Amino acid sequence: MLRQSLVLNGQPLAIKCSLEKSLRSEDYNLTWYKAGNQTAVPRDKLSRIHQQKNLIWFLPAMLEDSGDYECVIRNLTSCWRMCTKVTVFERTDGLCLNEKFAVGELIYTLSSAKVVCPHLDHFRNEKNFQPVRWYKLFSVGNLWVSLN
């Protein structure tokens, strides 16, 4: 199954390799690769792109990082692969995003639904809580306007 991760150029990205629930940490070896490259992604935390536990980190993601990445999990008897497509995109002039990659949520006014900001779980903890700022994006003719 191919997953997809979208990130704005210059922003951080962390992608989790889903583990088999039956695997214990001492039972397997997990390695990230960029597709077509036989060299593993470094484990050195000082590298802009590195792997740590079951995550691959892009600190920050750059346009040239776009492409397919593969997580390979091996134990004594088996090998599993998980592929993900990383797309690093530029912002649209005058906006803080690119509308082609905006995450849309449709919430009805009489609903008690929550709007959730995706992909924050690897960047937050109790000691480092930053508020999320939401923007409403709408168009007037060919002009996109954002309000916060």
Secondary structure, 3 states (H helix, E strand, C coil): CEEEEEEECCCCEEEECCCCCCCCHHHCEEEEEECCCCCECCCCCCCCEEEECCEEEECCCCHHHCEEEEEEEECCCCEEEEEEEEEEECCCCCCCCCHHHCCCCCCCCCCCCCCCCCCCCCCCECCECCCCCCCEEEEECCEEEEEC
